[in-house]
Amino acid sequence: QVQLVESGGGLVQAGGSLRLSCASSGRTYRSDATGWCRQAPWQGREFVAAISWSGGSTIYADSMKGRFTISSDGAKDTVYLQMNNLKSEDTAVYYCAAGLRNSYSASSYNYWGQGTQVTVSS
């Protein structure tokens, strides 16, 4: 079973930055991709970014490109999401997720962490 634990959320002013971390364990060939998705109170779960452990390829939702960067550290089994120039509309619960491969669809991921709250004030 894949286990995912997010950390790094918090309160930040608009224009600021946060780095989220996702510590993982129990990955298999069927959970090669680790992604980040988010959910605001008035929205469904939205895909943010993903990275492949085997190939290192990354994908991003169009609205995140240029501001968010996903990366991984194999020695620590940890995936990071660096978020810069945060906006009020980025306020959401951010979830780490694992799946078979990188996907732009949040529903494609099979394993989920508990989420970490990101609140952007202005």
Buried (B, 14 or more C-beta within 10 A) or exposed (E): EBEBBBBBBEEBEBEBEBEBBBBBEEBEEEBBBBBBBBBEEEEEBBBBBBBBBEEEEBBBBEEBEEBBBBBBEEEEBBBBBBBEEBEEEBBBBBBBBBBBBBBEEBEBBEBBBEBBEBBBEE
